[in-house]
Every structure is written in C-alpha cells, then in structure tokens.
Amino acid sequence: MQLWFLSVAIFAGVLNPFLGGMNATLAKSVNPAIWVVVFTFAIAFCTSLVFALLTRQSLPDFGRLSSAPWWSCLGGLFAASYVLSMTLVADKLGASIFTGITVTVAMIVSIVLDHHGFVGFEQHRLSFMRATGGTIMIGGLVLILRS
C-alpha cells in the first residue's frame, strides 16, 4: 500500500509544474487573473464530484464539522492563495524557479510541522538526516537561481 501512496505523490509532483504554466497561459486570455482561479476550482469541484459519484462515496456527516479545529477549514483559503500566486508569477519566474521555490519552502515548513506535530501531523523529530535533506534542497534551489 505504501507504493500506492508514493505513486500518487509522484503523480501530484509531476502535475504541479504543469499547473503553473497552464494557469499562467490561461490568465493571458482571461483578465483579471482571479477568474482563472475560479475556473480552476470550478473544474476541480466538478472533477471531485464525478469521482465521488463514480466511486459511490457516501455523503459526509456535516454535523461533525463543528468538532474539527478552526484552522482545519483554512485549506481552501491556502489552496486558492497558492493557485492565485502560481497564476500570477509562475510564467514570469519559469517552471524550475517557481516550483523550486515552492517545493523547497514547502519542505522546510514540512520539517518544522513534522518536528512539532502541528496541524494534525504525526510528530517526527528533526534529525541530522532531515536537516541535511532540507539544507541540500536549499542548495539545489540556490544552484537553479544562479543558472
């Protein structure tokens, strides 16, 4: 089962740089750019709905929503902010720089989240190997920025 999860993560990583270019290109035709984000999330909503229907997912228990931590509902805000940022600057920076910055920063933040067990993640203490991996990613980003 671990291989399945890794495969899905790899697939998501492959799609990430394409999304920036596609949204930035669409933004050249759709002005203002916020409408690209609206279209992106409308298509994402429809895709998710079709997936839920095809896989016969049951409806959620919305009554339990109030038991979730307040910050857990900010995912949509964060996703929209990321897609808007991508739409506005990915084509200006280029795929490697934009993706390099976002992935490297995400990795560093992820190491901190794991270390403290924030936002529902299981705690994974900072280790020499994790710190070294984060440092190598920063070094890789610096190399890409200088080329």
Phi and psi in radians as a Rosetta constraint file:
Dihedral C 1 N 2 CA 2 C 2 CIRCULARHARMONIC -1.021 0.35
Dihedral N 2 CA 2 C 2 N 3 CIRCULARHARMONIC -0.679 0.35
Dihedral C 2 N 3 CA 3 C 3 CIRCULARHARMONIC -1.074 0.35
Dihedral N 3 CA 3 C 3 N 4 CIRCULARHARMONIC -0.662 0.35
Dihedral C 3 N 4 CA 4 C 4 CIRCULARHARMONIC -1.075 0.35
Dihedral N 4 CA 4 C 4 N 5 CIRCULARHARMONIC -0.827 0.35
Dihedral C 4 N 5 CA 5 C 5 CIRCULARHARMONIC -1.108 0.35
Dihedral N 5 CA 5 C 5 N 6 CIRCULARHARMONIC -0.729 0.35
Dihedral C 5 N 6 CA 6 C 6 CIRCULARHARMONIC -1.105 0.35
Dihedral N 6 CA 6 C 6 N 7 CIRCULARHARMONIC -0.691 0.35
Dihedral C 6 N 7 CA 7 C 7 CIRCULARHARMONIC -1.109 0.35
Dihedral N 7 CA 7 C 7 N 8 CIRCULARHARMONIC -0.728 0.35
Dihedral C 7 N 8 CA 8 C 8 CIRCULARHARMONIC -1.127 0.35
Dihedral N 8 CA 8 C 8 N 9 CIRCULARHARMONIC -0.727 0.35
Dihedral C 8 N 9 CA 9 C 9 CIRCULARHARMONIC -1.127 0.35
Dihedral N 9 CA 9 C 9 N 10 CIRCULARHARMONIC -0.712 0.35
Dihedral C 9 N 10 CA 10 C 10 CIRCULARHARMONIC -1.106 0.35
Dihedral N 10 CA 10 C 10 N 11 CIRCULARHARMONIC -0.767 0.35
Dihedral C 10 N 11 CA 11 C 11 CIRCULARHARMONIC -1.025 0.35
Dihedral N 11 CA 11 C 11 N 12 CIRCULARHARMONIC -0.781 0.35
Dihedral C 11 N 12 CA 12 C 12 CIRCULARHARMONIC -1.083 0.35
Dihedral N 12 CA 12 C 12 N 13 CIRCULARHARMONIC -0.692 0.35
Dihedral C 12 N 13 CA 13 C 13 CIRCULARHARMONIC -1.131 0.35
Dihedral N 13 CA 13 C 13 N 14 CIRCULARHARMONIC -0.618 0.35
Dihedral C 13 N 14 CA 14 C 14 CIRCULARHARMONIC -1.160 0.35
Dihedral N 14 CA 14 C 14 N 15 CIRCULARHARMONIC -0.704 0.35
Dihedral C 14 N 15 CA 15 C 15 CIRCULARHARMONIC -1.241 0.35
Dihedral N 15 CA 15 C 15 N 16 CIRCULARHARMONIC -0.541 0.35
Dihedral C 15 N 16 CA 16 C 16 CIRCULARHARMONIC -0.920 0.35
Dihedral N 16 CA 16 C 16 N 17 CIRCULARHARMONIC -0.935 0.35
Dihedral C 16 N 17 CA 17 C 17 CIRCULARHARMONIC -1.144 0.35
Dihedral N 17 CA 17 C 17 N 18 CIRCULARHARMONIC -0.528 0.35
Dihedral C 17 N 18 CA 18 C 18 CIRCULARHARMONIC -1.128 0.35
Dihedral N 18 CA 18 C 18 N 19 CIRCULARHARMONIC -0.698 0.35
Dihedral C 18 N 19 CA 19 C 19 CIRCULARHARMONIC -1.031 0.35
Dihedral N 19 CA 19 C 19 N 20 CIRCULARHARMONIC -0.739 0.35
Dihedral C 19 N 20 CA 20 C 20 CIRCULARHARMONIC -1.055 0.35
Dihedral N 20 CA 20 C 20 N 21 CIRCULARHARMONIC -0.825 0.35
Dihedral C 20 N 21 CA 21 C 21 CIRCULARHARMONIC -1.153 0.35
Dihedral N 21 CA 21 C 21 N 22 CIRCULARHARMONIC -0.741 0.35
Dihedral C 21 N 22 CA 22 C 22 CIRCULARHARMONIC -1.115 0.35
Dihedral N 22 CA 22 C 22 N 23 CIRCULARHARMONIC -0.808 0.35
Dihedral C 22 N 23 CA 23 C 23 CIRCULARHARMONIC -1.168 0.35
Dihedral N 23 CA 23 C 23 N 24 CIRCULARHARMONIC -0.701 0.35
Dihedral C 23 N 24 CA 24 C 24 CIRCULARHARMONIC -1.122 0.35
Dihedral N 24 CA 24 C 24 N 25 CIRCULARHARMONIC -0.677 0.35
Dihedral C 24 N 25 CA 25 C 25 CIRCULARHARMONIC -1.164 0.35
Dihedral N 25 CA 25 C 25 N 26 CIRCULARHARMONIC -0.755 0.35
Dihedral C 25 N 26 CA 26 C 26 CIRCULARHARMONIC -1.094 0.35
Dihedral N 26 CA 26 C 26 N 27 CIRCULARHARMONIC -0.616 0.35
Dihedral C 26 N 27 CA 27 C 27 CIRCULARHARMONIC -1.120 0.35
Dihedral N 27 CA 27 C 27 N 28 CIRCULARHARMONIC -0.411 0.35
Dihedral C 27 N 28 CA 28 C 28 CIRCULARHARMONIC -1.235 0.35
Dihedral N 28 CA 28 C 28 N 29 CIRCULARHARMONIC -0.414 0.35
Dihedral C 28 N 29 CA 29 C 29 CIRCULARHARMONIC -1.747 0.35
Dihedral N 29 CA 29 C 29 N 30 CIRCULARHARMONIC -0.415 0.35
Dihedral C 29 N 30 CA 30 C 30 CIRCULARHARMONIC -2.007 0.35
Dihedral N 30 CA 30 C 30 N 31 CIRCULARHARMONIC 2.033 0.35
Dihedral C 30 N 31 CA 31 C 31 CIRCULARHARMONIC -2.245 0.35
Dihedral N 31 CA 31 C 31 N 32 CIRCULARHARMONIC 2.316 0.35
Dihedral C 31 N 32 CA 32 C 32 CIRCULARHARMONIC -1.349 0.35
Dihedral N 32 CA 32 C 32 N 33 CIRCULARHARMONIC 2.818 0.35
Dihedral C 32 N 33 CA 33 C 33 CIRCULARHARMONIC -1.104 0.35
Dihedral N 33 CA 33 C 33 N 34 CIRCULARHARMONIC -0.368 0.35
Dihedral C 33 N 34 CA 34 C 34 CIRCULARHARMONIC -1.025 0.35
Dihedral N 34 CA 34 C 34 N 35 CIRCULARHARMONIC -0.497 0.35
Dihedral C 34 N 35 CA 35 C 35 CIRCULARHARMONIC -1.207 0.35
Dihedral N 35 CA 35 C 35 N 36 CIRCULARHARMONIC -0.444 0.35
Dihedral C 35 N 36 CA 36 C 36 CIRCULARHARMONIC -1.107 0.35
Dihedral N 36 CA 36 C 36 N 37 CIRCULARHARMONIC -0.726 0.35
Dihedral C 36 N 37 CA 37 C 37 CIRCULARHARMONIC -1.121 0.35
Dihedral N 37 CA 37 C 37 N 38 CIRCULARHARMONIC -0.744 0.35
Dihedral C 37 N 38 CA 38 C 38 CIRCULARHARMONIC -1.059 0.35
Dihedral N 38 CA 38 C 38 N 39 CIRCULARHARMONIC -0.824 0.35
Dihedral C 38 N 39 CA 39 C 39 CIRCULARHARMONIC -1.084 0.35
Dihedral N 39 CA 39 C 39 N 40 CIRCULARHARMONIC -0.748 0.35
Dihedral C 39 N 40 CA 40 C 40 CIRCULARHARMONIC -1.026 0.35
Dihedral N 40 CA 40 C 40 N 41 CIRCULARHARMONIC -0.809 0.35
Dihedral C 40 N 41 CA 41 C 41 CIRCULARHARMONIC -1.304 0.35
Dihedral N 41 CA 41 C 41 N 42 CIRCULARHARMONIC -0.491 0.35
Dihedral C 41 N 42 CA 42 C 42 CIRCULARHARMONIC -1.153 0.35
Dihedral N 42 CA 42 C 42 N 43 CIRCULARHARMONIC -0.761 0.35
Dihedral C 42 N 43 CA 43 C 43 CIRCULARHARMONIC -1.171 0.35
Dihedral N 43 CA 43 C 43 N 44 CIRCULARHARMONIC -0.691 0.35
Dihedral C 43 N 44 CA 44 C 44 CIRCULARHARMONIC -1.095 0.35
Dihedral N 44 CA 44 C 44 N 45 CIRCULARHARMONIC -0.705 0.35
Dihedral C 44 N 45 CA 45 C 45 CIRCULARHARMONIC -1.087 0.35
Dihedral N 45 CA 45 C 45 N 46 CIRCULARHARMONIC -0.839 0.35
Dihedral C 45 N 46 CA 46 C 46 CIRCULARHARMONIC -1.105 0.35
Dihedral N 46 CA 46 C 46 N 47 CIRCULARHARMONIC -0.724 0.35
Dihedral C 46 N 47 CA 47 C 47 CIRCULARHARMONIC -1.089 0.35
Dihedral N 47 CA 47 C 47 N 48 CIRCULARHARMONIC -0.768 0.35
Dihedral C 47 N 48 CA 48 C 48 CIRCULARHARMONIC -1.130 0.35
Dihedral N 48 CA 48 C 48 N 49 CIRCULARHARMONIC -0.704 0.35
Dihedral C 48 N 49 CA 49 C 49 CIRCULARHARMONIC -1.124 0.35
Dihedral N 49 CA 49 C 49 N 50 CIRCULARHARMONIC -0.784 0.35
Dihedral C 49 N 50 CA 50 C 50 CIRCULARHARMONIC -1.076 0.35
Dihedral N 50 CA 50 C 50 N 51 CIRCULARHARMONIC -0.754 0.35
Dihedral C 50 N 51 CA 51 C 51 CIRCULARHARMONIC -1.052 0.35
Dihedral N 51 CA 51 C 51 N 52 CIRCULARHARMONIC -0.787 0.35
Dihedral C 51 N 52 CA 52 C 52 CIRCULARHARMONIC -1.065 0.35
Dihedral N 52 CA 52 C 52 N 53 CIRCULARHARMONIC -0.729 0.35
Dihedral C 52 N 53 CA 53 C 53 CIRCULARHARMONIC -1.222 0.35
Dihedral N 53 CA 53 C 53 N 54 CIRCULARHARMONIC -0.754 0.35
Dihedral C 53 N 54 CA 54 C 54 CIRCULARHARMONIC -1.147 0.35
Dihedral N 54 CA 54 C 54 N 55 CIRCULARHARMONIC -0.578 0.35
Dihedral C 54 N 55 CA 55 C 55 CIRCULARHARMONIC -1.675 0.35
Dihedral N 55 CA 55 C 55 N 56 CIRCULARHARMONIC 0.163 0.35
Dihedral C 55 N 56 CA 56 C 56 CIRCULARHARMONIC 0.932 0.35
Dihedral N 56 CA 56 C 56 N 57 CIRCULARHARMONIC 0.838 0.35
Dihedral C 56 N 57 CA 57 C 57 CIRCULARHARMONIC -1.277 0.35
Dihedral N 57 CA 57 C 57 N 58 CIRCULARHARMONIC 2.421 0.35
Dihedral C 57 N 58 CA 58 C 58 CIRCULARHARMONIC -1.334 0.35
Dihedral N 58 CA 58 C 58 N 59 CIRCULARHARMONIC 2.763 0.35
Dihedral C 58 N 59 CA 59 C 59 CIRCULARHARMONIC -1.202 0.35
Dihedral N 59 CA 59 C 59 N 60 CIRCULARHARMONIC 2.542 0.35
Dihedral C 59 N 60 CA 60 C 60 CIRCULARHARMONIC -1.273 0.35
Dihedral N 60 CA 60 C 60 N 61 CIRCULARHARMONIC 2.825 0.35
Dihedral C 60 N 61 CA 61 C 61 CIRCULARHARMONIC -1.535 0.35
Dihedral N 61 CA 61 C 61 N 62 CIRCULARHARMONIC 1.587 0.35
Dihedral C 61 N 62 CA 62 C 62 CIRCULARHARMONIC -1.123 0.35
Dihedral N 62 CA 62 C 62 N 63 CIRCULARHARMONIC -0.349 0.35
Dihedral C 62 N 63 CA 63 C 63 CIRCULARHARMONIC -1.108 0.35
Dihedral N 63 CA 63 C 63 N 64 CIRCULARHARMONIC -0.457 0.35
Dihedral C 63 N 64 CA 64 C 64 CIRCULARHARMONIC -1.443 0.35
Dihedral N 64 CA 64 C 64 N 65 CIRCULARHARMONIC -0.121 0.35
Dihedral C 64 N 65 CA 65 C 65 CIRCULARHARMONIC -1.001 0.35
Dihedral N 65 CA 65 C 65 N 66 CIRCULARHARMONIC -0.612 0.35
Dihedral C 65 N 66 CA 66 C 66 CIRCULARHARMONIC -1.202 0.35
Dihedral N 66 CA 66 C 66 N 67 CIRCULARHARMONIC -0.274 0.35
Dihedral C 66 N 67 CA 67 C 67 CIRCULARHARMONIC -1.495 0.35
Dihedral N 67 CA 67 C 67 N 68 CIRCULARHARMONIC -0.143 0.35
Dihedral C 67 N 68 CA 68 C 68 CIRCULARHARMONIC -1.360 0.35
Dihedral N 68 CA 68 C 68 N 69 CIRCULARHARMONIC 2.571 0.35
Dihedral C 68 N 69 CA 69 C 69 CIRCULARHARMONIC -1.038 0.35
Dihedral N 69 CA 69 C 69 N 70 CIRCULARHARMONIC 2.576 0.35
Dihedral C 69 N 70 CA 70 C 70 CIRCULARHARMONIC -0.972 0.35
Dihedral N 70 CA 70 C 70 N 71 CIRCULARHARMONIC -0.655 0.35
Dihedral C 70 N 71 CA 71 C 71 CIRCULARHARMONIC -1.292 0.35
Dihedral N 71 CA 71 C 71 N 72 CIRCULARHARMONIC -0.278 0.35
Dihedral C 71 N 72 CA 72 C 72 CIRCULARHARMONIC -1.232 0.35
Dihedral N 72 CA 72 C 72 N 73 CIRCULARHARMONIC -0.295 0.35
Dihedral C 72 N 73 CA 73 C 73 CIRCULARHARMONIC -1.546 0.35
Dihedral N 73 CA 73 C 73 N 74 CIRCULARHARMONIC 0.007 0.35
Dihedral C 73 N 74 CA 74 C 74 CIRCULARHARMONIC -1.424 0.35
Dihedral N 74 CA 74 C 74 N 75 CIRCULARHARMONIC -0.061 0.35
Dihedral C 74 N 75 CA 75 C 75 CIRCULARHARMONIC -0.968 0.35
Dihedral N 75 CA 75 C 75 N 76 CIRCULARHARMONIC -0.724 0.35
Dihedral C 75 N 76 CA 76 C 76 CIRCULARHARMONIC -1.122 0.35
Dihedral N 76 CA 76 C 76 N 77 CIRCULARHARMONIC -0.691 0.35
Dihedral C 76 N 77 CA 77 C 77 CIRCULARHARMONIC -1.107 0.35
Dihedral N 77 CA 77 C 77 N 78 CIRCULARHARMONIC -0.781 0.35
Dihedral C 77 N 78 CA 78 C 78 CIRCULARHARMONIC -1.131 0.35
Dihedral N 78 CA 78 C 78 N 79 CIRCULARHARMONIC -0.736 0.35
Dihedral C 78 N 79 CA 79 C 79 CIRCULARHARMONIC -1.109 0.35
Dihedral N 79 CA 79 C 79 N 80 CIRCULARHARMONIC -0.773 0.35
Dihedral C 79 N 80 CA 80 C 80 CIRCULARHARMONIC -1.123 0.35
Dihedral N 80 CA 80 C 80 N 81 CIRCULARHARMONIC -0.685 0.35
Dihedral C 80 N 81 CA 81 C 81 CIRCULARHARMONIC -1.114 0.35
Dihedral N 81 CA 81 C 81 N 82 CIRCULARHARMONIC -0.729 0.35
Dihedral C 81 N 82 CA 82 C 82 CIRCULARHARMONIC -1.133 0.35
Dihedral N 82 CA 82 C 82 N 83 CIRCULARHARMONIC -0.814 0.35
Dihedral C 82 N 83 CA 83 C 83 CIRCULARHARMONIC -1.150 0.35
Dihedral N 83 CA 83 C 83 N 84 CIRCULARHARMONIC -0.673 0.35
Dihedral C 83 N 84 CA 84 C 84 CIRCULARHARMONIC -1.132 0.35
Dihedral N 84 CA 84 C 84 N 85 CIRCULARHARMONIC -0.774 0.35
Dihedral C 84 N 85 CA 85 C 85 CIRCULARHARMONIC -1.025 0.35
Dihedral N 85 CA 85 C 85 N 86 CIRCULARHARMONIC -0.798 0.35
Dihedral C 85 N 86 CA 86 C 86 CIRCULARHARMONIC -1.058 0.35
Dihedral N 86 CA 86 C 86 N 87 CIRCULARHARMONIC -0.768 0.35
Dihedral C 86 N 87 CA 87 C 87 CIRCULARHARMONIC -1.108 0.35
Dihedral N 87 CA 87 C 87 N 88 CIRCULARHARMONIC -0.646 0.35
Dihedral C 87 N 88 CA 88 C 88 CIRCULARHARMONIC -1.416 0.35
Dihedral N 88 CA 88 C 88 N 89 CIRCULARHARMONIC -0.554 0.35
Dihedral C 88 N 89 CA 89 C 89 CIRCULARHARMONIC -2.189 0.35
Dihedral N 89 CA 89 C 89 N 90 CIRCULARHARMONIC -0.212 0.35
Dihedral C 89 N 90 CA 90 C 90 CIRCULARHARMONIC -1.020 0.35
Dihedral N 90 CA 90 C 90 N 91 CIRCULARHARMONIC -0.770 0.35
Dihedral C 90 N 91 CA 91 C 91 CIRCULARHARMONIC -1.250 0.35
Dihedral N 91 CA 91 C 91 N 92 CIRCULARHARMONIC -0.409 0.35
Dihedral C 91 N 92 CA 92 C 92 CIRCULARHARMONIC -1.367 0.35
Dihedral N 92 CA 92 C 92 N 93 CIRCULARHARMONIC -0.577 0.35
Dihedral C 92 N 93 CA 93 C 93 CIRCULARHARMONIC -1.537 0.35
Dihedral N 93 CA 93 C 93 N 94 CIRCULARHARMONIC -0.531 0.35
Dihedral C 93 N 94 CA 94 C 94 CIRCULARHARMONIC 1.703 0.35
Dihedral N 94 CA 94 C 94 N 95 CIRCULARHARMONIC 2.724 0.35
Dihedral C 94 N 95 CA 95 C 95 CIRCULARHARMONIC -1.073 0.35
Dihedral N 95 CA 95 C 95 N 96 CIRCULARHARMONIC -0.765 0.35
Dihedral C 95 N 96 CA 96 C 96 CIRCULARHARMONIC -1.196 0.35
Dihedral N 96 CA 96 C 96 N 97 CIRCULARHARMONIC -0.714 0.35
Dihedral C 96 N 97 CA 97 C 97 CIRCULARHARMONIC -1.260 0.35
Dihedral N 97 CA 97 C 97 N 98 CIRCULARHARMONIC -0.827 0.35
Dihedral C 97 N 98 CA 98 C 98 CIRCULARHARMONIC -1.070 0.35
Dihedral N 98 CA 98 C 98 N 99 CIRCULARHARMONIC -0.862 0.35
Dihedral C 98 N 99 CA 99 C 99 CIRCULARHARMONIC -1.155 0.35
Dihedral N 99 CA 99 C 99 N 100 CIRCULARHARMONIC -0.710 0.35
Dihedral C 99 N 100 CA 100 C 100 CIRCULARHARMONIC -1.036 0.35
Dihedral N 100 CA 100 C 100 N 101 CIRCULARHARMONIC -0.776 0.35
Dihedral C 100 N 101 CA 101 C 101 CIRCULARHARMONIC -1.137 0.35
Dihedral N 101 CA 101 C 101 N 102 CIRCULARHARMONIC -0.876 0.35
Dihedral C 101 N 102 CA 102 C 102 CIRCULARHARMONIC -1.157 0.35
Dihedral N 102 CA 102 C 102 N 103 CIRCULARHARMONIC -0.685 0.35
Dihedral C 102 N 103 CA 103 C 103 CIRCULARHARMONIC -1.252 0.35
Dihedral N 103 CA 103 C 103 N 104 CIRCULARHARMONIC -0.734 0.35
Dihedral C 103 N 104 CA 104 C 104 CIRCULARHARMONIC -1.133 0.35
Dihedral N 104 CA 104 C 104 N 105 CIRCULARHARMONIC -0.808 0.35
Dihedral C 104 N 105 CA 105 C 105 CIRCULARHARMONIC -1.104 0.35
Dihedral N 105 CA 105 C 105 N 106 CIRCULARHARMONIC -0.720 0.35
Dihedral C 105 N 106 CA 106 C 106 CIRCULARHARMONIC -1.065 0.35
Dihedral N 106 CA 106 C 106 N 107 CIRCULARHARMONIC -0.669 0.35
Dihedral C 106 N 107 CA 107 C 107 CIRCULARHARMONIC -1.156 0.35
Dihedral N 107 CA 107 C 107 N 108 CIRCULARHARMONIC -0.771 0.35
Dihedral C 107 N 108 CA 108 C 108 CIRCULARHARMONIC -1.111 0.35
Dihedral N 108 CA 108 C 108 N 109 CIRCULARHARMONIC -0.803 0.35
Dihedral C 108 N 109 CA 109 C 109 CIRCULARHARMONIC -1.095 0.35
Dihedral N 109 CA 109 C 109 N 110 CIRCULARHARMONIC -0.678 0.35
Dihedral C 109 N 110 CA 110 C 110 CIRCULARHARMONIC -1.100 0.35
Dihedral N 110 CA 110 C 110 N 111 CIRCULARHARMONIC -0.677 0.35
Dihedral C 110 N 111 CA 111 C 111 CIRCULARHARMONIC -1.074 0.35
Dihedral N 111 CA 111 C 111 N 112 CIRCULARHARMONIC -0.729 0.35
Dihedral C 111 N 112 CA 112 C 112 CIRCULARHARMONIC -1.164 0.35
Dihedral N 112 CA 112 C 112 N 113 CIRCULARHARMONIC -0.788 0.35
Dihedral C 112 N 113 CA 113 C 113 CIRCULARHARMONIC -1.046 0.35
Dihedral N 113 CA 113 C 113 N 114 CIRCULARHARMONIC -0.782 0.35
Dihedral C 113 N 114 CA 114 C 114 CIRCULARHARMONIC -1.102 0.35
Dihedral N 114 CA 114 C 114 N 115 CIRCULARHARMONIC -0.752 0.35
Dihedral C 114 N 115 CA 115 C 115 CIRCULARHARMONIC -1.025 0.35
Dihedral N 115 CA 115 C 115 N 116 CIRCULARHARMONIC -0.724 0.35
Dihedral C 115 N 116 CA 116 C 116 CIRCULARHARMONIC -1.647 0.35
Dihedral N 116 CA 116 C 116 N 117 CIRCULARHARMONIC -0.171 0.35
Dihedral C 116 N 117 CA 117 C 117 CIRCULARHARMONIC 1.199 0.35
Dihedral N 117 CA 117 C 117 N 118 CIRCULARHARMONIC 0.572 0.35
Dihedral C 117 N 118 CA 118 C 118 CIRCULARHARMONIC -1.305 0.35
Dihedral N 118 CA 118 C 118 N 119 CIRCULARHARMONIC 2.833 0.35
Dihedral C 118 N 119 CA 119 C 119 CIRCULARHARMONIC 0.775 0.35
Dihedral N 119 CA 119 C 119 N 120 CIRCULARHARMONIC 0.690 0.35
Dihedral C 119 N 120 CA 120 C 120 CIRCULARHARMONIC 1.531 0.35
Dihedral N 120 CA 120 C 120 N 121 CIRCULARHARMONIC -0.011 0.35
Dihedral C 120 N 121 CA 121 C 121 CIRCULARHARMONIC -1.349 0.35
Dihedral N 121 CA 121 C 121 N 122 CIRCULARHARMONIC 2.563 0.35
Dihedral C 121 N 122 CA 122 C 122 CIRCULARHARMONIC -1.157 0.35
Dihedral N 122 CA 122 C 122 N 123 CIRCULARHARMONIC 2.468 0.35
Dihedral C 122 N 123 CA 123 C 123 CIRCULARHARMONIC -1.275 0.35
Dihedral N 123 CA 123 C 123 N 124 CIRCULARHARMONIC 2.249 0.35
Dihedral C 123 N 124 CA 124 C 124 CIRCULARHARMONIC -2.292 0.35
Dihedral N 124 CA 124 C 124 N 125 CIRCULARHARMONIC 1.825 0.35
Dihedral C 124 N 125 CA 125 C 125 CIRCULARHARMONIC -1.030 0.35
Dihedral N 125 CA 125 C 125 N 126 CIRCULARHARMONIC 2.591 0.35
Dihedral C 125 N 126 CA 126 C 126 CIRCULARHARMONIC -1.088 0.35
Dihedral N 126 CA 126 C 126 N 127 CIRCULARHARMONIC 2.263 0.35
Dihedral C 126 N 127 CA 127 C 127 CIRCULARHARMONIC -2.142 0.35
Dihedral N 127 CA 127 C 127 N 128 CIRCULARHARMONIC 2.973 0.35
Dihedral C 127 N 128 CA 128 C 128 CIRCULARHARMONIC -1.016 0.35
Dihedral N 128 CA 128 C 128 N 129 CIRCULARHARMONIC -0.753 0.35
Dihedral C 128 N 129 CA 129 C 129 CIRCULARHARMONIC -1.138 0.35
Dihedral N 129 CA 129 C 129 N 130 CIRCULARHARMONIC -0.746 0.35
Dihedral C 129 N 130 CA 130 C 130 CIRCULARHARMONIC -1.131 0.35
Dihedral N 130 CA 130 C 130 N 131 CIRCULARHARMONIC -0.775 0.35
Dihedral C 130 N 131 CA 131 C 131 CIRCULARHARMONIC -1.102 0.35
Dihedral N 131 CA 131 C 131 N 132 CIRCULARHARMONIC -0.715 0.35
Dihedral C 131 N 132 CA 132 C 132 CIRCULARHARMONIC -1.129 0.35
Dihedral N 132 CA 132 C 132 N 133 CIRCULARHARMONIC -0.751 0.35
Dihedral C 132 N 133 CA 133 C 133 CIRCULARHARMONIC -1.048 0.35
Dihedral N 133 CA 133 C 133 N 134 CIRCULARHARMONIC -0.774 0.35
Dihedral C 133 N 134 CA 134 C 134 CIRCULARHARMONIC -1.102 0.35
Dihedral N 134 CA 134 C 134 N 135 CIRCULARHARMONIC -0.706 0.35
Dihedral C 134 N 135 CA 135 C 135 CIRCULARHARMONIC -1.141 0.35
Dihedral N 135 CA 135 C 135 N 136 CIRCULARHARMONIC -0.709 0.35
Dihedral C 135 N 136 CA 136 C 136 CIRCULARHARMONIC -1.110 0.35
Dihedral N 136 CA 136 C 136 N 137 CIRCULARHARMONIC -0.687 0.35
Dihedral C 136 N 137 CA 137 C 137 CIRCULARHARMONIC -1.109 0.35
Dihedral N 137 CA 137 C 137 N 138 CIRCULARHARMONIC -0.704 0.35
Dihedral C 137 N 138 CA 138 C 138 CIRCULARHARMONIC -1.090 0.35
Dihedral N 138 CA 138 C 138 N 139 CIRCULARHARMONIC -0.747 0.35
Dihedral C 138 N 139 CA 139 C 139 CIRCULARHARMONIC -1.066 0.35
Dihedral N 139 CA 139 C 139 N 140 CIRCULARHARMONIC -0.733 0.35
Dihedral C 139 N 140 CA 140 C 140 CIRCULARHARMONIC -1.087 0.35
Dihedral N 140 CA 140 C 140 N 141 CIRCULARHARMONIC -0.719 0.35
Dihedral C 140 N 141 CA 141 C 141 CIRCULARHARMONIC -1.114 0.35
Dihedral N 141 CA 141 C 141 N 142 CIRCULARHARMONIC -0.741 0.35
Dihedral C 141 N 142 CA 142 C 142 CIRCULARHARMONIC -1.042 0.35
Dihedral N 142 CA 142 C 142 N 143 CIRCULARHARMONIC -0.736 0.35
Dihedral C 142 N 143 CA 143 C 143 CIRCULARHARMONIC -1.078 0.35
Dihedral N 143 CA 143 C 143 N 144 CIRCULARHARMONIC -0.746 0.35
Dihedral C 143 N 144 CA 144 C 144 CIRCULARHARMONIC -1.151 0.35
Dihedral N 144 CA 144 C 144 N 145 CIRCULARHARMONIC -0.703 0.35
Dihedral C 144 N 145 CA 145 C 145 CIRCULARHARMONIC -1.141 0.35
Dihedral N 145 CA 145 C 145 N 146 CIRCULARHARMONIC -0.523 0.35
Dihedral C 145 N 146 CA 146 C 146 CIRCULARHARMONIC -1.509 0.35
Dihedral N 146 CA 146 C 146 N 147 CIRCULARHARMONIC -0.133 0.35
